[in-house]
Structures are given as structure tokens and as C-alpha cells.
């Protein structure tokens, strides 16, 4: 493209300005931005000195757009909520989500830009392939596409492993070549930069005194219970892959998400240097830097969670910079590093701090508990859980065995029949020795009142915590395995087969000794729980 000519672009579903910042860095004129969420639009306006009004893009009339042929680039990120696997387990309303993509393509088709690009979650790549095919809802727009790929933002210098679909029509080969000259950045670089008295932006090189860096305050560390829940969900999730706890610092961060509670599997957790063996979530500014927003970028959400949401929903501006550079047809050898570009971001207004989230002080009476017993967590859905349930005004606690695979999980009730079947396998002396170990649980369950344990779980009183229960059950499992069946065997595998009344798969056979221990401990626990006398309480 002629360097004397200043390219013009528009930004659909502009959010807080990830695409616009990429335009500014590339000296591309942003003719118009369109966004419906007021707080995101305010953030966009106050950072760039614009006055865009909120607009429902689905209702946008083509006549409200610039004249066809006057816009070089159409850019944007239609909402990903309906497509994301993080939304209702991937069961969002895809038909509804396609309305935004349809409108985006309608605008591209009308304006006829030289290049265009649309960003979304990786899942949309296959959805587009399906809907652009014959009979698909987007078939009439198939001529617009030359690119439909999934890229990792970390390959373009973003300190975050964030995979995104980029579709459109732009010089992808050139864009792909930029990876060779972009440095890899880590989570540690971000955290370390923000600890200094003079903060130097690790991407843009902007320097500020620490006192001038906004949103860089910390919420209280995770409580022991919050730490336990986070650790369990990341390292012992019954179905999904294991994650590190705390997060590893020497690589790009995991994906920053829009929703991130203090006990979320998606939350990025790091050590808290304010106390020994303490952990915390990332703060607002750390998340923003990981998304490659400069330390001068400001966020005008009215709450802590809304600032988290707007940052998590954004496209990394460093990624948009390289996409736009490819549209400008900048050769690899002439590509400027972000710290060398002429544009230096300076917002108009400093936002007020917002109230931070705190550890839960109390919870609903029917707060659910469902966690696996230590040593009895085998992955792919196979595990022994302690769980609560509510029926006819009462709370019930029960150990359950789940097995099968991630696509079809089966449940086996653990009861006296299971206990007897497992015990009968052993000779008389071994059986008596096992029972002596199981008797140790009686002291635990003498103090077990279902309603009181529920009250403790709901933070309404002090006493026996359900995590204490599963830890003690896990301790007895470890003792049984160590003393009586330290290794799986063909005989134990056969016993599992008899109890389940079906063929054992490889995993069940390899873990047969642990599973038998789980049958013994879980069944004994259920018998003991059922004999407990519960305080009367209505959970109806």
C-alpha cells in the first residue's frame, strides 16, 4: 500500500478498543467504531477521545455506514458468548450467535474493503466452514473469505497462550511470517515489571512511577478453602486435563477469561508474596498487561468484575497490530517493534478504584459439595466423590463411585452389599485386619451430623468440614493399600469385575487395588453416615 496514503478502517463490535489501538499503532485512521455495551464503549471513548454512541449492530442500517469503496479495512470481534465452551459448557445458542457474524459479513459485503478480518473463539472456525458450505446460513458470503485459521497470540509476542480464530481476507502468508521476528513473553515478565518503583511496560517500553499505574492493587489472598477448591479443580478435575497450581511463570500465561471468580478453574492463580503459602488471583492491571494493553490504558468499568469482563473479552491489541501491518503489506524487514512505533497511548481521564472481591463470608443453605477423595481420583471421570444432595427438606451426604469414560459416566451406589462383597474376597485374618482399620472411621462419624456439616460448608458455624472428611477417608484408603494390596493384581481386577458386574477396562484393571480400597472405605462411610442422627432442618 502507498505509504503516503493513510488507510481508513472501521471497527465493528469494538469493545474496549483492542482493534482501535492496533490501528493507532499502525497510523490507520479509525473512521468509526460500533459497540453496544455502555461501559466498554465509555472505556473506548475515554481512551481515544472519541464520542461514539452505543448501538445495537444487529439493527445497524447499511445507509449509516461510510460510502462503499471509501473504507480500506473492516475489522472486529463479534460476541463470542454463544460460541465459547466456557459458556454453559459449550451449549450456547449458536443460531443466535450467527446473527452477529451474518451482520458483520453483510457490512463487509456492502463496504467492499480491500482487506477485512474478524476474530472469535477457535470453535467458530469449524462453524464457519459448515455455514459457508452449500446449504449453510452464510453460503452467500463464501466469496469474501480467503483466510480461516486459528492462531496463538503467544506467537505474536502476547504474554498469553490465547488461541483465536481469525477469518477474513488479508495477506495471511505475510502475517504468519511476522512470528519469526516477535519475541516470546512470559507471565513472570509481566508480574516482575509491575513490582518495580519505576514500571517499564514489557511490550511498549512506556515508563511510569508505580504510584501512577492504575488498577495495580491486590485483593485479599485466597482463603484456605478457596485455595483447596482451586487446586482441586485444576489438578484433579474429574474430566478435563490437569492444570498447574499455582500457574507457571516461565511461560506465557493461560488464557485470560471474561468470567473469573475466586474459585474458578479458569482463574489464573499465582503465589502471593504478602504471606507464606498464600495465593491470589491476578489483579486488573496484570490481566490487562497479559492481554497486551499498555500500562497507560484505562478501564472504566463500574465494578471489579466488569473490568475483568471487558479485559477478558478484548482482542489483544498486539495481535491486531500485526494483522493490520499485514494489511498494510509491511515487509518483515520493515516491521517496527511495538516500543518503536510513533504512537504512545495517553488516556484522558484516570478512573476511580473499584471495590475488590473478597472471600465468601456465607453461602446459600443448599450450597453443593462434590469433591473426590484423595488417592481415588483417576481422571476421565473415574473417581470416588463425597457429595451432598437435598430431598424432602433434608440434606444427604454420600460417597459415590463414578466410572466409564468422559462420554459415558456410570454411577455405582456404595452400600453394605458392596462392602461385604469386597471383604469376602480376603481370608479371615486379613478381613479382620482390614475391618480394624475401617473402625478408625467410627470416631470421625461419631462427630458427623449431616446438617451440621452442611452448616460448616455454608460458613454458618464452626465444626467438622467436609474437606476434613474426605481427607480422613483418603488417609484410610492409603493405609489399606499400603498394608494389604500395594499393587493391582489379576485377582483384584476380577473382584472389581464381579462387583461391577461388567468387564473391566484398562484403567479399572490398572487401579484395581485403589478401587477396592475405595469400595471398602466408601461403603463403610455411607453405612456410618446413614446411622448418624441429623439435627432437624428444612432444606425444602
KAQUILIN-V909477 format. One record per backbone hydrogen bond with DSSP energy under -1.0 kcal/mol. NH is the residue of the N-H (numbers start at 1). CO is the residue of the C=O. Records with the same first field share a line. If there is no record, write none. Layout:
# KAQUILIN-V909477
NH = CO  CO
This chain:
# KAQUILIN-V909477
5 = 2
9 = 29
10 = 73
11 = 32
12 = 75
14 = 34
17 = 14
21 = 17
22 = 18
23 = 19
24 = 20
25 = 21
26 = 22
27 = 24
28 = 23
29 = 7
31 = 9
34 = 11
41 = 37
42 = 38
43 = 39
44 = 40
45 = 41
46 = 42
47 = 43
48 = 44
49 = 45
50 = 45
55 = 35
59 = 56
60 = 57
64 = 61
65 = 62
69 = 111
70 = 67
72 = 8
73 = 8
74 = 115
75 = 10
77 = 12
83 = 80
84 = 80
87 = 84
90 = 87
91 = 88
94 = 92
97 = 93
98 = 94
99 = 96
101 = 97
102 = 98
103 = 99
104 = 100
105 = 101
106 = 102
107 = 103
108 = 104
109 = 105
110 = 106
111 = 107
112 = 108
115 = 72
116 = 169
117 = 74
118 = 167
119 = 76
120 = 165
124 = 121
125 = 122
127 = 123
128 = 124
129 = 125
130 = 126
131 = 127
132 = 128
136 = 133
138 = 131
139 = 136
141 = 138
142 = 139
144 = 141
145 = 142
146 = 168
147 = 168
149 = 166
151 = 164
153 = 162
155 = 152
156 = 153
157 = 154
158 = 153
160 = 158
161 = 253
162 = 160
164 = 151
165 = 120
166 = 149
167 = 118
168 = 147
169 = 116
172 = 170
175 = 171
176 = 172
177 = 173
179 = 176
180 = 177
181 = 178
182 = 179
187 = 251
188 = 249
190 = 186
191 = 187
192 = 188
193 = 189
194 = 190
195 = 192
199 = 208
201 = 206
205 = 201
208 = 199
210 = 197
212 = 209
213 = 210
222 = 279
227 = 223
228 = 224
229 = 225
230 = 226
231 = 227
232 = 228
233 = 229
234 = 230
235 = 231
236 = 232
243 = 234
247 = 269
253 = 159
264 = 261
270 = 280
272 = 278
275 = 272
278 = 275
280 = 270
282 = 268
285 = 215
287 = 283
288 = 284
289 = 285
290 = 286
291 = 287
292 = 289
293 = 288
297 = 294
307 = 303
308 = 304
309 = 305
310 = 306
311 = 307
312 = 308
313 = 309
320 = 316
321 = 317
322 = 318
323 = 319
324 = 320
325 = 321
326 = 322
327 = 323
328 = 324
329 = 326
330 = 325
334 = 331
335 = 332
340 = 337
348 = 46
363 = 458
367 = 364
371 = 386
373 = 384
376 = 373
378 = 382
381 = 238
382 = 379
383 = 402
384 = 376
385 = 400
386 = 371
387 = 398
388 = 369
389 = 396
391 = 394
394 = 391
396 = 389
398 = 387
400 = 385
401 = 412
402 = 383
403 = 410
405 = 408
410 = 403
412 = 401
419 = 415
420 = 416
421 = 417
422 = 418
423 = 419
424 = 420
426 = 423
431 = 427
432 = 428
433 = 429
434 = 430
435 = 431
436 = 432
437 = 433
438 = 434
439 = 435
441 = 438
442 = 439
445 = 441
446 = 442
453 = 449
454 = 450
455 = 451
456 = 452
457 = 453
458 = 454
459 = 456
460 = 455
469 = 465
470 = 466
471 = 467
472 = 468
473 = 469
474 = 470
475 = 471
476 = 472
477 = 473
478 = 474
479 = 475
480 = 476
481 = 477
482 = 478
483 = 479
484 = 480
493 = 489
494 = 490
495 = 491
496 = 492
497 = 493
498 = 494
499 = 495
500 = 496
501 = 497
502 = 497
509 = 505
510 = 506
511 = 507
512 = 509
515 = 511
516 = 512
517 = 513
518 = 514
519 = 515
520 = 516
521 = 517
522 = 518
523 = 519
524 = 520
525 = 521
526 = 522
527 = 523
528 = 524
529 = 525
530 = 526
532 = 529
539 = 393
